[in-house]
Amino acid sequence: MPPLNRRVVVTGVGLVCDLGIGTEEVWPRLLAGTPGIGPITHFDATAFDCRIAGEVRNFDPLNYLEKKELKKTGRFIQLALAGAEDAMRMSGLKVTPEIHDAVGVYIGTGIGGMDVIEREHNKFLDGGPGRISPFFIPASISNLASGHISIRYGARGPNSATATACSASAHAVGDSFRIIQRGDAEAMICGGSEAAVTRMGIGGFASMKALSTRNDNPGGSSRPFDAGRDGFVVGEGAGVLILESLDLAERRGAKILAEVVGYGMSGDAFHITQPSEDGDGAFRVMRAAMRDAGVEPGQVGYVNAHGTSTPLGDAIETKAMKRAFGDVARKIAVSSTKSMTGHLLGGAGGLEAGISALALRDQMLPPTINYETPDPACDLDYIPNHARKAEVEYALSNSFGFGGTNAALIFRRWDGR
């Protein structure tokens, strides 16, 4: 039996979002403070209150799939495959027959194939049940992103998926960390994807009055922690990480980006869509992650906040961070990269976990853009508008979801020890 509590490291990160397709495109644009949000082009949004989103532009699924496979895959699967390919390329991991039973896949999504559901429902309404594609179910169900990635790489280890709303891919990364820690796998391809820029996706969130309606200024619409924030902006894309046991990574000479050292989970037990005003669930999940990592609040140098740009959510997360970090809260650098990428929903945690690992690798902290007017309820250091060079040992990434489901991940800078 392998030993328990094995060390787990990140060797690959694949980022796909409105800023680009692949980490080499996305990371420098994040550090440059580039806004990625623009007018919706996936459908005619003229009649919608919200007409902006963080779309992945110029995405050609045929770069990742054969043409005959397109009808079998929703866009969230296609984006996940793109993220996985990018992450695998960076890691250099080869799933050989010697290790294929020990390499697993764990990809989360909040909604799954909403584009496929809408398309096939329209076909049903137009022509009856005989028009429904036999590929409707496998193209839309949540675990098929994991399934396709597993098949693509021959990864025969643990294969699972999470659907815990906006915490889904953070849970997938954290659960994968645990799987390797306890010896049930040597490596995991993990993270999440989402493709909810559809009529029902945008319309549903808009009907809740959750979205920004700053349609005349798409690039300035997502403004976490700013006093003028008026709602979040839906983004799409994927964030995929390659996690490995330290033993495997060192054995094959992999370049290590960061170490995963802590994972926390909590439930609000309060409301289906809103956090409690005291931010207790967020507080408890951050403290759980720090406890798991064995670090004190003052050792955390950077927080990639959930920071969705909603009036209520940002203020409550700020309150929770001040409670979790106590006297040192104002010394910790915090940013919300959703200011540039929009909110990837179930894909957000994977994207932001990857960003946190890269921030530690490069000792560069991405900014919160569109921060113009301070809010007295949000009074921490949000790295306003410009990236910052900093010496950071530990980074924490927050993800909170509808239903009161929370996840927090802690990464450590890799220094060879």
C-alpha positions, 0 to 999 in steps of 0.5 A: 500500500502506498503511504497516506498523506502523500505530497501532491504537486501541480505540473500542468495548467490549461486555461481556456476563457474569453482571454484566449485558448491556452495558458500561453495566451491567457496568462499574460493577458491576465497580468496585463489586466486585459478585459475579455468580456464583450457583446454576446455573439452566440445568439441574438441577445437583443431582447435580453436585459443582459447582452454581454458575456465572456465568450471563448472567441475563435474556438474551433472544436475540430482542433480537438475532435474529429468532425463525426464527434461534434454531434456527440459533444456539447460545447462544455465537453469541447472546451474541457478537451481543449483545456486538458490538451493544454494542461497535458502539453505543459506537464509532459505527462504520458499515460503509458501502459505502466501507469494508465491504471493510476491516472484518473480524471475528475472534471466538474461542471455546474450545468453541463450541456445546456446548448445541447438541451436547448437545441434538442428541445427545439427539435422536439417541439418542431418535429416530435420525439423522432427528431431527438438525436440519439447522442442527446444524452451523452452530449449533455450529461455532466460526467461526459467531459471526464469521460471523453478526456479519459478515453482520449488519454487512456486514463483508466484510474478514478473517473468522476465529475462534480456538479456543485454549482460554482464550486464544482471544479474547485471540488474536483481539484480538491477531491483529486488532491485527496485521491492522490494523497491517499494513494488511489491514483498517481496523477489526476487530470482535473478541473472543470468547464462550462458553456452556459452562454445560451438563451436559457443560461443568460435568461435564467440568471437575468430573471434572477436580477443577478447579472450586470446590465452594463451593456454599453461598457462590456469591458467595464461590466465585471467590477468585483469589490467596486462600489459601482458593481451591479451583478456578475457576467457569465463567462465560458471556458475551462480550467484543467490542472495536472496533479501528480504525486511528488514521487511520480513528478520527480521520477519523470523529471517534471517541471513543478509549478506549485504544491497543493497543500490544503483543501476545505469544504463547507455548507452554508445550510442557509439559502438556495442562492444567497450566503448568510450575511455573516459569511459563516460558510465562507469563513469556515471553508477558508479556515478548514483549508488553512487547518488542512494545510497547517498554515497560519493566516499570516502565511497566506500572501494571496487570495484569488477571491470568488469575487463575482461582482454582485453587491451582496456577495463581494461584501460578504466575502470581504467580511468572511476574509476579515474574520478568517484572517483576523488582524492580518487581513489587510496585509493580504493581497486579494484579487478577483480575476472574474473582472477579466474572465467573467464568471465561469460558473462550474468552471471558475474554480478550475480556472482560478486554481490554475491562475493561483498556481501560476501566480506562485510560479511567477511570483506575479499577482493578477489584478482586479480590473475596473476597480474605480470607486472604493466601497466601505463594505469592501476595504481590503487590498484588491490589487486594483487595476495593475498586476503586482510583483510579490513574494508569496509562499501560499495562495488560497483560492475561493469558490462558493456555489448556489445551495451553499456549497463552498470550496477553498484550495491552498497552494504552496510556492514550489522551491524544490523542498 
